Amino acid sequence: MSLPLPRKIAVMGAGSWGTTFAKVLADAVRQHEIPVHIWARRDDAAEEINTRHTNSRYLRETKLPQSISASSSAPEVLQGADLVVLAIPAQSLREELGRFVEFLEPNVVLLSLMKGLERGTDLRMSEVITEVTELPADRIAVLSGPNLAMEIAREQPTASVVACRDEETAGWIAQLCSAPYFRPYTNDDVLGVELGGIVKNIVALAVGMCDGMGMGDNTKSTVITRGLAETTRLVLALGGRLETLSGLSGLGDLVATCSSSLSRNNTAGRLLGQGLFLNEVNDRMSQTAEGIKSARAVLDLSRTHSVEMPITEAVVMVLEGSLSVENMAARLLSRELKSEGESN
């Protein structure tokens, strides 16, 4: 690649995925001795990473490479970082990024790991990053795919997609995160990659609800398949590409998130299906289930573009209390009969 190796890589966010991806990066660039620094909100989290080389709250006893360090000081972590990875809860991104944007290096490249739409604006995370930083599109990238953090932390093989409008930037990032157990592909369909990662969380909530109510594999397979169909309709309506949805950031991410007990959104949906109220589910979850936060924004976006998304609509109604979980399946099955291939 013509782009030089970064002097340093910063990962903003010490949750499960941020910490895991920091490990991926450290393992990938080990031979180049590029330091990876994590920004943690809590001093105790940073201290544990620095002294024990673990982040036990999220990754249990997984050992982190010695080249990873952490600090609760954003300016310290960002100083000299040519690649900054953003692993912040989606609904907090604008506020958090606004606090440390002044500390970004002049030629920095930003990589988003976040999968959500901003409530109130219906903006994708790359669009929020553009608004806050005013950086050009060739320096903003996103990563998505079947990214169950604990499996990757255990070095179980997986692949993902790095998407950027600029192919050279996407390839540069892909090289930096190409570890023995982590294979990145590149794509220039940023919109399709992001929306695939966003909507699959909502579909996973629906699948989890079905699971929690004791429904079988036929039901869950139906929800996954029709969920992919409505995701595809939205992506195409907004200008994304069909082939993106058949790849890792579409079908791949959807299958992993809907079928794994490690999925936060699947877990949240299952608890709702078992009869817990939303506030009880939130109390039980140690990490954010982004589908709960983004569902309303996705539905609003679909209505703005006249895209029918019945599964998303049903999930929103359950989350907002206007439809019981028990009646969700009946609502979906009572829709007008039509050809499977119809666009709405």
Residue pairs with C-beta under 8 A, 6 or more apart in sequence:
1 168
1 171
1 172
1 175
2 168
3 168
3 169
3 172
4 82
5 29
5 32
5 34
5 176
6 34
6 81
6 82
6 83
6 176
7 34
7 80
7 81
7 82
8 34
8 35
8 36
8 37
8 79
8 80
8 81
8 82
9 22
9 25
9 29
9 34
9 35
9 36
9 37
9 81
9 82
9 83
9 84
9 85
9 176
10 36
10 37
10 38
10 39
10 77
10 78
10 81
10 83
10 84
10 85
11 18
11 19
11 21
11 22
11 25
11 36
11 37
11 38
11 39
11 84
11 85
11 87
12 18
12 39
12 74
12 77
12 78
12 84
12 85
12 86
12 87
12 88
12 96
12 100
13 38
13 39
13 86
13 87
13 88
13 113
14 38
14 39
14 40
14 41
14 42
14 45
14 46
14 49
14 55
14 58
14 70
15 58
15 87
15 287
16 55
16 58
16 59
16 149
16 150
16 153
16 287
17 87
17 113
17 147
17 149
18 38
18 85
18 87
18 113
19 38
19 49
19 55
19 58
19 59
19 64
19 149
19 153
20 59
20 149
20 150
20 152
20 153
21 85
21 87
21 113
21 143
21 152
21 177
22 36
22 38
22 64
22 68
22 85
23 62
23 64
23 65
23 68
23 152
23 153
24 152
24 177
24 179
24 182
25 36
25 85
25 176
25 177
25 179
26 36
26 64
26 65
26 67
26 68
27 65
27 179
27 180
27 181
27 182
28 175
28 176
28 177
28 178
28 179
28 182
29 36
29 176
30 65
30 67
33 67
34 67
34 176
35 67
35 69
36 65
36 67
36 68
36 69
37 68
37 69
37 70
37 71
37 76
37 77
37 81
38 46
38 49
38 68
38 69
38 70
38 71
38 77
39 70
39 71
39 72
39 73
39 74
39 77
39 78
40 46
40 49
40 70
40 71
40 72
41 72
42 72
43 72
45 55
45 57
45 70
45 72
46 70
46 71
46 72
47 70
48 54
48 55
48 56
49 55
49 64
49 68
49 69
49 70
50 69
50 70
53 63
53 64
53 65
53 66
53 68
54 60
54 61
54 62
54 63
54 64
55 62
55 64
57 286
58 149
58 286
58 287
59 149
59 150
59 153
62 153
62 154
70 77
71 77
74 99
74 100
74 103
75 100
75 103
78 84
78 100
78 103
78 104
78 105
79 103
79 105
80 105
81 105
81 108
82 105
82 107
82 108
82 109
83 108
83 109
83 111
83 173
83 176
84 104
84 108
84 109
84 110
84 111
85 110
85 111
85 113
86 93
86 97
86 110
86 111
86 112
86 113
86 114
86 125
86 129
87 113
87 114
88 96
88 97
88 114
89 114
89 116
89 288
89 290
89 293
90 114
90 115
90 116
90 117
90 118
90 125
90 288
90 290
90 293
90 294
91 116
91 118
91 119
91 293
93 114
93 118
93 125
93 128
93 129
93 132
94 118
94 128
94 131
94 132
97 128
97 129
97 132
97 133
98 132
101 132
101 133
104 110
104 133
107 139
108 135
108 139
109 139
109 140
109 141
109 169
109 172
109 173
110 129
110 133
110 135
110 139
110 140
110 141
111 141
111 142
111 143
111 162
111 173
112 125
112 126
112 129
112 140
112 141
112 142
112 143
113 142
113 143
113 147
114 125
114 290
115 125
115 144
115 194
115 197
115 198
115 200
115 201
115 290
115 294
116 125
116 198
116 201
116 290
116 293
116 294
116 297
117 123
117 124
117 198
117 294
117 297
117 298
117 301
118 124
118 125
118 128
118 297
119 293
119 294
119 296
119 297
120 297
121 128
122 297
122 298
122 300
122 301
122 304
123 131
124 191
124 194
124 195
124 198
125 142
125 194
126 140
126 141
126 142
126 190
126 194
129 135
129 140
130 137
130 140
133 140
137 164
137 165
137 166
137 190
138 164
138 165
138 166
138 168
138 169
139 166
139 169
140 164
140 165
141 162
141 163
141 164
141 169
141 170
141 173
141 190
142 162
142 163
142 164
142 190
142 193
142 194
142 197
143 160
143 161
143 162
143 163
143 173
143 177
143 184
144 160
144 161
144 163
144 193
144 194
144 196
144 197
144 248
144 249
144 253
145 158
145 159
145 160
145 161
145 197
145 248
145 249
145 252
145 253
146 158
146 159
146 160
146 248
146 252
146 253
146 255
146 256
146 257
147 158
147 160
147 253
147 256
148 158
148 256
148 257
148 260
148 262
148 263
149 262
150 262
151 158
151 262
152 158
152 181
152 182
155 180
155 181
156 181
157 181
157 182
157 183
158 181
158 182
158 183
159 182
159 183
159 184
159 185
159 248
159 252
160 182
160 183
160 184
160 185
160 248
160 249
161 184
161 185
161 186
161 187
161 193
161 247
161 248
161 249
162 170
162 173
162 174
162 177
162 184
162 185
162 186
162 187
163 170
163 186
163 187
163 188
163 189
163 190
163 192
163 193
163 194
163 249
164 170
164 173
164 186
164 188
164 190
165 188
165 190
166 188
167 186
167 188
170 186
170 187
170 188
171 186
173 184
174 184
174 185
174 186
177 184
178 184
185 247
185 248
187 193
187 244
187 247
187 249
189 240
189 241
189 244
191 235
191 238
191 239
191 240
192 235
192 240
192 241
192 244
192 245
192 249
192 250
193 244
193 249
195 231
195 234
195 235
195 238
195 240
196 231
196 235
196 244
196 245
196 249
196 250
196 253
196 254
197 249
197 253
198 290
198 294
198 298
199 227
199 230
199 231
199 234
199 298
199 312
200 227
200 231
200 250
200 253
200 254
200 257
200 258
201 257
201 265
201 289
201 290
201 291
201 294
202 227
202 265
202 291
202 294
202 295
202 298
202 311
202 312
202 315
203 223
203 224
203 227
203 228
203 231
203 254
203 257
203 258
203 311
204 254
204 257
204 258
204 263
204 265
204 266
204 269
204 291
205 265
205 266
205 268
205 269
205 272
205 289
205 291
205 292
205 295
205 315
205 319
206 223
206 227
206 269
206 311
206 314
206 315
206 328
207 220
207 223
207 224
207 227
207 258
207 259
207 266
207 269
208 258
208 263
208 265
208 266
208 267
208 268
208 269
208 270
208 271
208 272
208 273
209 269
209 270
209 272
209 273
209 315
209 318
209 325
209 328
210 219
210 220
210 223
210 269
210 273
210 329
211 220
211 266
211 269
211 270
211 273
212 269
212 270
212 271
212 272
212 273
212 274
212 275
212 325
213 273
213 274
213 325
213 326
213 329
215 329
219 329
220 258
220 259
223 258
223 311
224 254
224 255
224 258
226 310
226 311
227 254
227 258
227 311
228 245
228 250
228 251
228 254
230 302
230 307
230 308
230 309
230 310
230 311
230 312
231 245
231 250
231 254
232 242
232 245
232 250
233 307
233 308
233 309
233 343
233 344
234 298
234 301
234 302
234 305
234 307
234 309
235 241
235 242
235 244
235 245
236 242
237 305
237 306
237 307
238 301
238 305
244 250
245 251
256 263
257 263
257 265
257 266
258 266
259 266
260 266
261 267
264 285
264 287
264 288
264 289
264 290
265 289
265 290
265 291
265 292
267 285
267 289
268 281
268 285
268 289
268 291
268 292
269 291
271 280
271 281
271 284
272 278
272 281
272 318
272 325
273 325
275 325
276 284
278 292
278 319
278 321
281 289
281 292
282 292
291 315
292 319
295 312
295 315
295 316
295 319
296 316
296 319
296 320
298 309
298 312
299 309
299 312
299 313
299 316
302 308
302 309
302 312
307 344
308 344
310 331
310 332
310 335
311 332
314 323
314 328
314 331
314 332
315 328
317 323
317 328
317 331
318 324
318 325
318 328
323 331
